[in-house]
């Protein structure tokens, strides 16, 4: 009997169980739509705070359709980054997510084929189709050529979350595809 191999196997099993049971913190983003703030967190620890964010012209809530100017509430993942958008850096979210697709199918706002396209993309780890009746191109972005005075006073986006360009440069260091974004 090889006791060294048994001890090594036991050590690997114990370490594996310990690692599986330990909580690994995750860097994620929380948008508080009531306070109109954005925070970057590592688990529960705040890494960075951003003041006055702008939301959609129609505020935040259940986004029902393309063009409703609502910032959707929910849990999303960063799907892509576009550093050359008209708003400077654009951090695209995986909207519509599974929750929005399920609700829209139940309510008859999308058909089963559209629902299937959304779910298949999400299941494959891809950005869902951005051309559905639910809308798309939802994300976090800067001002680009926009007016900083308007940004400080009004919700002006078509459903996105907006920061100043300087704040976007600060946020970018925390973000990568797959980062969780909670909009509450």
C-alpha positions as a Python dict, from the first residue, in 0.01 Angstrom:
ca = {
    (1, 'X'): (0, 0, 0),
    (2, 'X'): (132, 345, -98),
    (3, 'X'): (69, 565, 209),
    (4, 'X'): (227, 868, 41),
    (5, 'X'): (-33, 851, -238),
    (6, 'X'): (-317, 807, 14),
    (7, 'X'): (-196, 1108, 215),
    (8, 'X'): (-155, 1315, -99),
    (9, 'X'): (-507, 1217, -215),
    (10, 'X'): (-649, 1305, 126),
    (11, 'X'): (-470, 1642, 123),
    (12, 'X'): (-602, 1718, -226),
    (13, 'X'): (-956, 1622, -120),
    (14, 'X'): (-938, 1835, 194),
    (15, 'X'): (-796, 2135, 9),
    (16, 'X'): (-1053, 2097, -268),
    (17, 'X'): (-1336, 2092, -14),
    (18, 'X'): (-1195, 2391, 169),
    (19, 'X'): (-1155, 2591, -153),
    (20, 'X'): (-1502, 2497, -276),
    (21, 'X'): (-1652, 2609, 56),
    (22, 'X'): (-1470, 2939, 70),
    (23, 'X'): (-1644, 3240, -77),
    (24, 'X'): (-1442, 3396, -354),
    (25, 'X'): (-1526, 3764, -382),
    (26, 'X'): (-1641, 3899, -716),
    (27, 'X'): (-1587, 4250, -848),
    (28, 'X'): (-1927, 4375, -959),
    (29, 'X'): (-2118, 4697, -1024),
    (30, 'X'): (-2428, 4822, -845),
    (31, 'X'): (-2640, 5103, -989),
    (32, 'X'): (-2879, 5255, -735),
    (33, 'X'): (-3145, 5419, -951),
    (34, 'X'): (-3312, 5600, -660),
    (35, 'X'): (-2992, 5761, -535),
    (36, 'X'): (-2862, 5777, -894),
    (37, 'X'): (-2523, 5644, -794),
    (38, 'X'): (-2294, 5368, -913),
    (39, 'X'): (-2059, 5164, -696),
    (40, 'X'): (-1792, 4909, -779),
    (41, 'X'): (-1781, 4638, -515),
    (42, 'X'): (-1564, 4339, -434),
    (43, 'X'): (-1815, 4117, -259),
    (44, 'X'): (-1957, 4365, -8),
    (45, 'X'): (-1650, 4591, 4),
    (46, 'X'): (-1682, 4921, -185),
    (47, 'X'): (-1389, 4976, -422),
    (48, 'X'): (-1510, 5293, -595),
    (49, 'X'): (-1808, 5533, -580),
    (50, 'X'): (-1955, 5740, -858),
    (51, 'X'): (-2198, 6024, -787),
    (52, 'X'): (-2478, 6151, -1006),
    (53, 'X'): (-2542, 5906, -1290),
    (54, 'X'): (-2797, 5987, -1558),
    (55, 'X'): (-3063, 5730, -1646),
    (56, 'X'): (-3318, 5697, -1922),
    (57, 'X'): (-3549, 5991, -1988),
    (58, 'X'): (-3839, 5775, -1858),
    (59, 'X'): (-3646, 5676, -1543),
    (60, 'X'): (-3579, 5319, -1434),
    (61, 'X'): (-3815, 5025, -1415),
    (62, 'X'): (-3945, 4737, -1621),
    (63, 'X'): (-3833, 4801, -1978),
    (64, 'X'): (-4121, 4688, -2196),
    (65, 'X'): (-4012, 4771, -2550),
    (66, 'X'): (-3761, 4935, -2778),
    (67, 'X'): (-3785, 5312, -2759),
    (68, 'X'): (-3953, 5339, -2418),
    (69, 'X'): (-3649, 5528, -2281),
    (70, 'X'): (-3651, 5319, -1958),
    (71, 'X'): (-3336, 5202, -1786),
    (72, 'X'): (-3407, 4834, -1715),
    (73, 'X'): (-3388, 4705, -1359),
    (74, 'X'): (-3227, 4367, -1303),
    (75, 'X'): (-2910, 4165, -1305),
    (76, 'X'): (-2696, 4180, -1618),
    (77, 'X'): (-2346, 4092, -1736),
    (78, 'X'): (-2107, 4302, -1940),
    (79, 'X'): (-2124, 4163, -2292),
    (80, 'X'): (-1889, 4393, -2483),
    (81, 'X'): (-1687, 4713, -2464),
    (82, 'X'): (-1679, 4973, -2739),
    (83, 'X'): (-1415, 5243, -2678),
    (84, 'X'): (-1515, 5432, -2996),
    (85, 'X'): (-1889, 5487, -2951),
    (86, 'X'): (-2041, 5833, -2993),
    (87, 'X'): (-2052, 5842, -2611),
    (88, 'X'): (-1685, 5756, -2568),
    (89, 'X'): (-1651, 5422, -2391),
    (90, 'X'): (-1966, 5210, -2411),
    (91, 'X'): (-1997, 4912, -2175),
    (92, 'X'): (-2268, 4693, -2330),
    (93, 'X'): (-2493, 4480, -2111),
    (94, 'X'): (-2656, 4147, -2195),
    (95, 'X'): (-3000, 4304, -2221),
    (96, 'X'): (-3250, 4157, -2287),
    (97, 'X'): (-3162, 3899, -2026),
    (98, 'X'): (-3346, 3575, -1951),
    (99, 'X'): (-3589, 3742, -1706),
    (100, 'X'): (-3692, 4006, -1961),
    (101, 'X'): (-3728, 3744, -2236),
    (102, 'X'): (-3945, 3516, -2017),
    (103, 'X'): (-4173, 3804, -1910),
    (104, 'X'): (-4204, 3931, -2268),
    (105, 'X'): (-4295, 3583, -2397),
    (106, 'X'): (-4560, 3543, -2124),
    (107, 'X'): (-4704, 3889, -2201),
    (108, 'X'): (-4704, 3832, -2577),
    (109, 'X'): (-4454, 4112, -2645),
    (110, 'X'): (-4225, 3867, -2827),
    (111, 'X'): (-4293, 3541, -3007),
    (112, 'X'): (-4137, 3203, -2925),
    (113, 'X'): (-3884, 3235, -3209),
    (114, 'X'): (-3750, 3565, -3071),
    (115, 'X'): (-3749, 3418, -2719),
    (116, 'X'): (-3553, 3120, -2850),
    (117, 'X'): (-3294, 3345, -3017),
    (118, 'X'): (-3242, 3538, -2692),
    (119, 'X'): (-3214, 3228, -2473),
    (120, 'X'): (-2986, 3046, -2719),
    (121, 'X'): (-2745, 3341, -2728),
    (122, 'X'): (-2741, 3368, -2348),
    (123, 'X'): (-2692, 2991, -2307),
    (124, 'X'): (-2396, 3007, -2546),
    (125, 'X'): (-2241, 3294, -2350),
    (126, 'X'): (-2307, 3545, -2628),
    (127, 'X'): (-2470, 3887, -2629),
    (128, 'X'): (-2842, 3841, -2692),
    (129, 'X'): (-2986, 3977, -3018),
    (130, 'X'): (-3004, 4354, -3002),
    (131, 'X'): (-3273, 4387, -3270),
    (132, 'X'): (-3577, 4248, -3086),
    (133, 'X'): (-3896, 4437, -2993),
    (134, 'X'): (-3752, 4457, -2639),
    (135, 'X'): (-3473, 4686, -2759),
    (136, 'X'): (-3102, 4658, -2712),
    (137, 'X'): (-2782, 4857, -2691),
    (138, 'X'): (-2832, 4907, -2317),
    (139, 'X'): (-2518, 4983, -2123),
    (140, 'X'): (-2308, 5226, -1925),
    (141, 'X'): (-2146, 5505, -2122),
    (142, 'X'): (-1987, 5847, -2108),
    (143, 'X'): (-2097, 6181, -2245),
    (144, 'X'): (-1894, 6191, -2562),
    (145, 'X'): (-1991, 6523, -2722),
    (146, 'X'): (-2288, 6558, -2483),
    (147, 'X'): (-2339, 6857, -2258),
    (148, 'X'): (-2194, 6809, -1907),
    (149, 'X'): (-2443, 7064, -1766),
    (150, 'X'): (-2740, 6863, -1895),
    (151, 'X'): (-2584, 6547, -1752),
    (152, 'X'): (-2573, 6702, -1408),
    (153, 'X'): (-2937, 6812, -1416),
    (154, 'X'): (-3146, 6561, -1612),
    (155, 'X'): (-3194, 6197, -1699),
    (156, 'X'): (-3115, 6218, -2068),
    (157, 'X'): (-3032, 5870, -2204),
    (158, 'X'): (-3248, 5635, -2410),
    (159, 'X'): (-3228, 5373, -2133),
    (160, 'X'): (-2860, 5353, -2048),
    (161, 'X'): (-2667, 5461, -1740),
    (162, 'X'): (-2435, 5754, -1811),
    (163, 'X'): (-2132, 5890, -1629),
    (164, 'X'): (-1893, 6166, -1727),
    (165, 'X'): (-1606, 6068, -1956),
    (166, 'X'): (-1360, 6108, -1668),
    (167, 'X'): (-1572, 5876, -1452),
    (168, 'X'): (-1589, 5623, -1737),
    (169, 'X'): (-1209, 5616, -1755),
    (170, 'X'): (-1205, 5546, -1381),
    (171, 'X'): (-1474, 5276, -1410),
    (172, 'X'): (-1304, 5103, -1704),
    (173, 'X'): (-1024, 4964, -1488),
    (174, 'X'): (-1278, 4751, -1297),
    (175, 'X'): (-1474, 4620, -1595),
    (176, 'X'): (-1429, 4323, -1827),
    (177, 'X'): (-1669, 4106, -2025),
    (178, 'X'): (-1871, 3899, -1780),
    (179, 'X'): (-1866, 4155, -1496),
    (180, 'X'): (-2201, 4149, -1314),
    (181, 'X'): (-2403, 4472, -1315),
    (182, 'X'): (-2702, 4504, -1082),
    (183, 'X'): (-2940, 4788, -1165),
    (184, 'X'): (-3177, 4838, -870),
}
